[in-house]
Amino acid sequence: MTRLGLIQTTSYDTNQKGIEQVAKNLKKLGKKETEIVCLPEQWLKNNEISNFDSEFIEFKKIAREYSMTIITGAFYKSTKEKTSIISPIIGPKGEFIGEQEKIHPFDYEKDTIKPGTEAKIFKTACKFGVVICYDMVFPSVANVLTKKGAQVLFSPSRIVKRGIQPWKMYVQVRSLENRIPIIAANVENHKFGGNSMIVDMQEDDRVMNTKIITLNGETSHSVKFNLEKYEQSRKNRFSDFNKFH
């Protein structure tokens, strides 16, 4: 069994206050032996991070203390070559183990953000992929990650209130399409609609349905998963695919 979790954030006056508050929730999840935790996209007041090591030094300590993997969210990263949106991942030894770039910048982001070109697999407590917000709209992202061996997908998101209903549909459909659990974290404040989700599945006489836990307010939650139980259903699902043109 693998315990997986997420944190739903709100608005914070400064980055430091946000990190301090989220650190409390990370420690709560750590005491429950949560092995991987996902945070929302762009949940800090200033989302252009110049030095991830110094910005998230407290998170690195927590990751090391609780042997926890932390998907820190998704933020702007600027270099001389490009500006991208990345999800930096802290491994259970307290060091950054990699980052996933956002593949599909949304709306105004397209003016400045260079799209990512690779859907990466990470392996700590299990094999997982990261689907950043708008990437969930495109079926191929979740599908490629699943076919590369992901056992669960995490989705740092920042969804406005009027977008919550379609977002819920996208996340559930990607889960059903690929027979894979999805943990999707969102921000909740005056603009963004919360409703962070842990999407599991249950099968009843060859019919698969979703089983959803939804968060309200600034909070955290984790669930134990038997990730192996989806493997046969996933193989069956993919074997049913017929080529067409």
C-alpha positions as CSV (number, residue, x, y, z in Angstrom):
1,M,0.0,0.0,0.0
2,T,1.2,3.5,-0.8
3,R,-0.2,6.6,1.0
4,L,-0.7,9.5,-1.4
5,G,-1.9,13.0,-0.5
6,L,-2.4,16.6,-1.5
7,I,-2.8,20.0,0.0
8,Q,-5.3,22.7,-1.0
9,T,-3.9,26.2,-0.4
10,T,-5.4,29.6,-0.2
11,S,-4.1,33.2,-0.6
12,Y,-1.0,34.3,1.4
13,D,0.4,37.7,2.0
14,T,4.0,36.6,1.2
15,N,5.7,33.6,-0.1
16,Q,7.3,33.0,3.4
17,K,3.9,33.0,5.1
18,G,2.5,30.6,2.5
19,I,5.5,28.2,2.9
20,E,5.1,28.3,6.7
21,Q,1.4,27.5,6.5
22,V,1.9,24.7,4.0
23,A,4.8,23.3,6.0
24,K,2.4,22.7,8.8
25,N,0.1,20.6,6.6
26,L,3.1,18.7,5.2
27,K,4.1,17.7,8.7
28,K,0.6,16.5,9.4
29,L,0.7,14.4,6.3
30,G,4.2,13.2,7.2
31,K,3.0,12.0,10.6
32,K,0.4,9.9,8.8
33,E,3.3,8.4,6.8
34,T,2.1,10.0,3.5
35,E,4.7,9.1,0.9
36,I,4.0,11.5,-1.9
37,V,2.2,14.9,-1.6
38,C,1.0,17.3,-4.4
39,L,0.5,21.0,-4.2
40,P,-1.4,23.3,-6.6
41,E,0.0,25.3,-9.5
42,Q,1.2,28.9,-8.8
43,W,-0.1,28.9,-5.2
44,L,2.5,31.4,-3.9
45,K,2.1,35.2,-4.0
46,N,5.2,35.5,-6.2
47,N,5.2,32.6,-8.6
48,E,8.4,33.4,-10.4
49,I,11.0,31.6,-8.3
50,S,14.7,32.6,-8.8
51,N,16.2,30.0,-6.5
52,F,14.2,26.9,-5.7
53,D,16.7,25.5,-3.3
54,S,16.5,28.5,-1.0
55,E,12.8,29.1,-1.5
56,F,11.9,25.6,-0.5
57,I,14.5,24.8,2.1
58,E,11.9,24.1,4.7
59,F,10.1,21.6,2.4
60,K,13.4,19.9,1.8
61,K,13.9,19.4,5.5
62,I,10.3,18.0,5.9
63,A,10.8,15.6,2.9
64,R,14.0,14.3,4.5
65,E,12.5,14.0,8.0
66,Y,9.4,12.0,6.8
67,S,10.9,10.3,3.7
68,M,8.3,12.1,1.7
69,T,8.2,13.1,-2.0
70,I,6.8,16.6,-2.4
71,I,5.5,17.9,-5.8
72,T,5.9,21.5,-4.8
73,G,3.4,22.9,-7.3
74,A,4.2,24.6,-10.6
75,F,6.0,27.9,-11.1
76,Y,7.6,30.2,-13.6
77,K,11.3,29.5,-14.3
78,S,13.3,32.0,-16.4
79,T,16.7,31.4,-18.0
80,K,18.6,33.2,-20.7
81,E,17.2,30.7,-23.2
82,K,13.5,30.6,-22.2
83,T,10.7,31.0,-19.7
84,S,8.8,27.9,-18.8
85,I,6.4,26.7,-16.1
86,I,7.9,23.8,-14.2
87,S,6.8,21.5,-11.4
88,P,9.9,20.9,-9.2
89,I,9.9,17.6,-7.2
90,I,11.7,17.1,-3.9
91,G,12.6,13.4,-3.2
92,P,12.5,11.6,0.1
93,K,16.1,12.3,0.8
94,G,15.4,16.0,0.8
95,E,16.9,17.0,-2.6
96,F,15.3,18.0,-5.9
97,I,15.1,14.9,-8.1
98,G,13.7,16.6,-11.2
99,E,11.1,18.8,-12.8
100,Q,8.2,18.4,-15.2
101,E,7.6,21.3,-17.7
102,K,4.1,22.4,-18.6
103,I,3.5,21.1,-22.1
104,H,0.4,23.2,-22.9
105,P,0.6,26.8,-21.8
106,F,-2.9,28.3,-21.2
107,D,-4.2,31.4,-22.9
108,Y,-2.1,34.4,-21.9
109,E,0.8,32.0,-20.9
110,K,1.4,31.3,-24.6
111,D,2.8,34.9,-25.0
112,T,5.8,34.2,-22.8
113,I,6.0,30.4,-21.9
114,K,7.9,27.9,-24.0
115,P,6.0,24.6,-24.0
116,G,7.6,21.5,-22.6
117,T,8.4,18.6,-24.9
118,E,8.6,15.6,-22.6
119,A,6.2,13.8,-20.3
120,K,8.5,12.4,-17.6
121,I,8.2,9.5,-15.2
122,F,9.5,9.8,-11.7
123,K,10.1,6.9,-9.2
124,T,10.2,7.2,-5.5
125,A,7.5,5.4,-3.5
126,C,6.0,4.4,-6.8
127,K,6.2,5.4,-10.5
128,F,4.3,8.6,-11.2
129,G,3.8,11.4,-13.7
130,V,2.9,15.1,-13.3
131,V,0.1,16.7,-15.4
132,I,0.2,20.4,-14.9
133,C,-3.2,22.1,-15.0
134,Y,-4.2,22.7,-18.7
135,D,-2.2,19.6,-19.7
136,M,-5.2,17.6,-18.3
137,V,-7.3,18.9,-21.2
138,F,-5.2,17.0,-23.7
139,P,-5.8,13.2,-23.5
140,S,-2.3,12.3,-24.9
141,V,-0.5,13.7,-21.8
142,A,-2.1,11.3,-19.3
143,N,-2.1,8.5,-21.8
144,V,1.6,8.8,-22.6
145,L,2.6,8.9,-19.0
146,T,0.4,5.8,-18.2
147,K,1.9,3.9,-21.1
148,K,5.4,4.9,-19.9
149,G,4.6,3.1,-16.7
150,A,3.1,5.7,-14.3
151,Q,1.0,4.1,-11.5
152,V,-0.6,7.3,-10.5
153,L,-0.8,10.9,-11.9
154,F,-0.5,14.1,-9.9
155,S,-1.9,17.3,-11.2
156,P,-0.8,20.7,-9.7
157,S,-3.7,23.0,-10.9
158,R,-5.1,26.5,-10.5
159,I,-8.7,26.5,-11.7
160,V,-11.0,29.5,-11.5
161,K,-14.4,29.0,-10.0
162,R,-16.3,28.9,-13.3
163,G,-13.9,26.2,-14.5
164,I,-14.4,23.7,-11.7
165,Q,-17.2,21.7,-13.3
166,P,-15.3,20.9,-16.6
167,W,-12.1,20.4,-14.6
168,K,-13.8,17.7,-12.6
169,M,-15.0,16.0,-15.8
170,Y,-11.5,16.1,-17.4
171,V,-9.8,14.6,-14.3
172,Q,-12.4,11.8,-14.0
173,V,-12.3,11.0,-17.7
174,R,-8.5,10.8,-17.8
175,S,-8.6,8.5,-14.8
176,L,-11.2,6.2,-16.5
177,E,-9.5,6.3,-19.9
178,N,-6.2,5.1,-18.5
179,R,-7.4,3.1,-15.4
180,I,-5.2,5.2,-13.2
181,P,-5.8,7.1,-9.9
182,I,-5.3,10.9,-10.1
183,I,-4.5,13.4,-7.3
184,A,-5.3,16.9,-8.5
185,A,-4.6,19.9,-6.2
186,N,-6.2,23.4,-6.6
187,V,-6.1,26.8,-4.9
188,E,-9.2,28.0,-3.1
189,N,-9.7,31.8,-2.6
190,H,-11.9,34.6,-4.0
191,K,-10.9,33.7,-7.6
192,F,-10.0,30.0,-7.6
193,G,-12.5,27.3,-6.8
194,G,-10.8,24.7,-4.7
195,N,-12.4,21.3,-5.0
196,S,-9.1,19.5,-5.0
197,M,-9.6,15.8,-5.8
198,I,-8.4,12.4,-5.0
199,V,-9.9,10.2,-7.8
200,D,-9.9,6.5,-7.3
201,M,-11.8,3.8,-9.2
202,Q,-14.1,0.9,-8.4
203,E,-15.3,-1.8,-10.7
204,D,-18.7,-3.4,-10.6
205,D,-19.5,-6.3,-13.0
206,R,-17.1,-5.0,-15.7
207,V,-18.2,-1.4,-15.3
208,M,-15.6,1.0,-14.0
209,N,-16.6,4.1,-12.1
210,T,-14.8,6.8,-10.2
211,K,-14.7,7.3,-6.5
212,I,-13.9,10.8,-5.5
213,I,-12.8,12.6,-2.3
214,T,-13.1,16.4,-2.7
215,L,-11.5,19.0,-0.4
216,N,-13.0,22.3,0.9
217,G,-11.0,25.1,2.3
218,E,-7.3,25.3,3.2
219,T,-6.6,21.7,4.2
220,S,-4.9,18.4,3.4
221,H,-5.8,14.8,2.9
222,S,-4.2,11.5,2.1
223,V,-5.3,8.0,1.1
224,K,-3.7,4.5,1.0
225,F,-3.7,3.0,-2.5
226,N,-3.0,-0.5,-3.7
227,L,-1.6,0.6,-7.0
228,E,-1.1,-2.9,-8.3
229,K,-4.9,-3.6,-8.4
230,Y,-5.3,-1.4,-11.5
231,E,-2.7,-3.1,-13.6
232,Q,-4.8,-5.9,-15.1
233,S,-7.8,-3.5,-15.8
234,R,-5.4,-1.1,-17.5
235,K,-3.9,-3.8,-19.7
236,N,-7.4,-5.0,-20.7
237,R,-8.4,-1.4,-21.4
238,F,-5.4,-0.7,-23.7
239,S,-5.7,-4.1,-25.4
240,D,-9.2,-3.1,-26.6
241,F,-7.9,-0.2,-28.7
242,N,-8.1,-0.7,-32.4
243,K,-6.1,1.3,-34.9
244,F,-8.1,3.5,-37.3
245,H,-7.7,6.4,-39.6
